């Protein structure tokens, strides 16, 4: 029998109470340019809101030859269902096991009756003590560099934890899952990710990662804009001889200015910190627009980083090149034909692009003829060699920073200092936009709180904005990231929960009140977050926790059940529903959800505590001890687990 003073150690816990602070990867910012209706384009499908997307098969019905070659490109093969034909991976046993030594999980990809699965398991000696199997729904990537993998549960899309790196023919943890950062099956795929790796999906806008329909591969209209006006003209017999002039019913990128050409490509080939303008989404950019009308893309600048690059930094690197700086007319399609795969593009095409400017004798190649002969007069191999990317392991990509080699001493030096953020599609972003970029950079890539201090400085510079709600929203985000919850509440005082228009702002205020142990005040803000985005399941889960903490047990149960109705594999909601049933002494139901949660996440600390409590209350202390020891294996200094384990070894008086 336990002594009274030990009962607190054995109290059950809400699994969502210590849920990691949620971060947003999509926020709006103040437009630094005029509104869209103040822009003009001769191309009719750029600003005409009646123009809509018709799909790649409609394009193929007239442009079959281009369709056939385009489907062989990296864009055409960027995304598809998980089939053997789509996968470039090696599944032989010697290659297809990945071990995460930080979290002690093994991963095995395999096929079974035509379906693709990834199995996660953990061993204790020769015994398998954990196994979770998820079906792969989609494969991301053309196979030129990688194949990554996605699972779908009732429309909710998450990334799977392992990737096949085709250049090295090697399975490994997915990018961003290394060095203890393995989020297993929990990394949600939001619209920003999907909209660059694929054609535009149909999104459930009340969610963060639920999709109504998903296309299969980047399509024609990503570069040419919506095709409905063009199709209507052709169906009505309106034909244009494009050898004599443009067909303005649909954008032809080659006829755009250099800047607008590059804006199309850098929508996805400038991978950085993207800050959406106010009231804009990732659907809003159309070819023929300035990218800054919809978003601003920032890149971090470092001293000593000229030889460092990320995988999708093509536009950034090109804009560093003298070829671009001097000519001011160089664009991606100066060298590339987007309709033909780089695998089938002859080297002569790239050399001819170089020779269009670099002609002898004044601008010709200065290298010795003997060296040029060894390189077969290939400009790219000398001036744009492949380079490893700092964000994607096991991958080498063409460095689009065109320059003479070898690297000089400055370029070979290590990164020594962070210099700031630079927007590559807007020379004059406003202060709020810059502040949001610093916050986004902090949330995604760098946990140095000095970035938030910089953001606050920029917000203070913009303190005279007319719409205080927008300004307060940004201060709320900044101080939330600094864990200064009192400041968050201070800036929320000028807002009313039911008038807040941004779900993330409402969430942050609710979470801040919770951290200040003011759950009664938190409730209205969580409710507003859920009202604005009812299928954002993490918001729902936090609302359920708040209901439980304010003794609204029926509402809590209903909320957790809704989450699990939407996605039965939401681990924390399973933990929390089990907690409610244990509170109500409905122990059979509780045990069911405890086990579901454990199958999904065997390291969820709160669930392990609750399992130990369940077994202890069921007079099965030997099993209770197993779960306490698992906590201590991962957290040896957990005082509560040590105390509870010690209690189990004591003899009752």
Helices and strands as residue ranges (DSSP letters): G 4-10, E 28-29, G 36-38, H 56-60, H 64-70, E 79-81, E 97-100, E 105-112, E 115-124, E 127-135, E 138-140, E 146-153, E 156-159, E 162-165, E 170-173, H 191-197, E 202-203, E 211-213, H 221-224, H 228-235, G 253-255, H 258-269, E 273-277, G 291-293, E 295-303, H 314-319, H 322-327, G 332-334, G 342-344, H 347-355, H 369-374, H 379-383, E 386-388, E 396-398, H 409-412, E 417-423, H 431-444, H 450-461, H 468-481, H 485-492, G 497-499, H 503-515, H 519-532, H 537-549, H 553-566, H 571-583, H 587-600, H 605-617, H 621-634, H 639-649
